[in-house]
Amino acid sequence: MIRTLLLSGAILLSGSLLLGQNQATQKSGEQSEKKGGVWKFKGLSSLNFTQVALSNWNGGGNSAVSANALGNYSATYAKGKTKWENTLNLGYGIQNTEENGTRKTDDKLEFNSKFGTPAYRKWRYTSILNFRSQFQPGFQFPNDTTKVKISNWLAPGYVNFSVGLSNHPFDWLDIYFSPFSSKLTLVMDEELSAKGSFGVEAGENYRYELGGILKIGIDATIMENVNYKSALELFSNYTENPQNIDVNWDNIVAFQINKFLSASIAWTLIYDDDIKLPVDANDDGVTDYTAPRTQLKQVISLGIQHKF
């Protein structure tokens, strides 16, 4: 429990460190502009809590406490028509109930670096580096007495690099396509590696794929104090089942209540043909087989935030 609270605090602390860096950058802003380039920093840290307390409650249920920490930070360098954009997205959540103890509800670490320079009209030559993983082990609970580890730090870890073309037809829409995209899947947990998790060969620690990728990003203000962001990523492996498209789709609707209070609804859809998940066909707590499955996650949050 202490470890998870420290982790949540670290996410918020990272935002404060970025804020300090932003203030230092502002002081040297005039000097940067004279050289023709300037850095811009933005960030958002939020911490959300939920508590349910029950005593002799006729309707049943369990008392529960949950917390969720989120951090979204960006650093952008622009010089003329050349732009270098970097983003860091962090998320961690836990829930404690009388019946199940403490369990993880959210765990995300994602870094993106995007470099673009003009090509033709609204098209830009663009390269993108993406890294995704998580902070702590993830478990599945087939029944009340069984806990099975299904993920860990760098298990999986994804490193994607691609070169292609991007277009920004509207202020709120960004489209990117690359016919040359590499995808490296890391499984550095030996227990999961031995099982051949996440598409690696049993006993191996990585898997390399070459394919094409399409990214569609939306950042739109729906109405005052309501913003919608969406990031859709589609990847096709040229060398193995190219018709089975990997999907990673993040969405969030953010509501700004006042300067310090906010609410959000976030949901993620993932489909990866290489990730085989256990299936209990008979609903008896025993895994009958493994197969690719559509993964869904939804998080509704209300809490405090710090924005710069």
C-alpha positions, 0 to 999 in steps of 0.5 A: 500500500505504501509503495503504491501511494509513493508511486502516485505521489511520484506522478504528481511530483514529476509534474512539479519538476516539469513546472519548475523547468517551464519557469526556467525556460520562460526566463530564457525565452527572449534569448531562445526566440532570438536564435529562431527557436523556442521551447514550450512546456505544458502539463496537467497533474490530477489526483482523484479519490473515491470512498464507499463506507457501509455499516449494517447496509441492507442493500449489501456491498463492501466498503471501498477506498480508491485513488487514481493519479494522472499526469499529462506533460508536453515539451514542444520545440519550434523553429520556423516550420520545423517542430519537435513535439514530446509528450509523457502520459502517466496513470496509476490507480488502486482500490482497496476493499474489505473482500479483495484487499488492494488491487490495481485499477490503472497503470500506464506509462507512455512517451511519444516523440514526434519530429516534423518538417514541411513536405508539400502544402499541408503535408509534412515529413514526420518521424515518430518514436513511441514507448509504452509500458507500466509501473507494476505487475498486473494480476488476473484473479480467476477465483478467490484463492488464485492470483496469476501474474499476466504483466509487469514492468517492460512485460510488455514494453513496446518501442515503435519507430516510424517514418512517414507523412502527416497532415493537419487539415483542421486545428483539431485533427491530425493524421499520420501514415507510415508504410515503414514502421518497426514494432519491438515488443519486450518481455523482460519478466522471465516468468512471462517470457517462459510462457511466450506471453505477448507474442514472443517465442517461449524463453525469448525477451523480444519480438520484432515486427515490420509493418505499416501504421496509421494514426488519427489524433483529435483534440477538440473543444466540444463546448466551454470547459469541455474537451475531447481527445482521441488517439487511434493507432492501427498497425499491420504486420507485413510478415505475419497475418497482415489482415489482423490489424492491431488497434490501440484507441485512447479517448478522454472527455475532460470537464473543467469545473473550476481552477482546481476541480475537474472531472473526466471520462476515459476509455481505451480499446486494445486489440493485439493479435499477438496477445493471447488472453485466458478464456474460461468458456465454462465459467468454472474458474478454469482456463479452457484456452487462450485467444486474442481478445478485445480489451476495454478499460473505462475510468471515471474521475472527479478530483483536484488538478494542477495545470500549467 
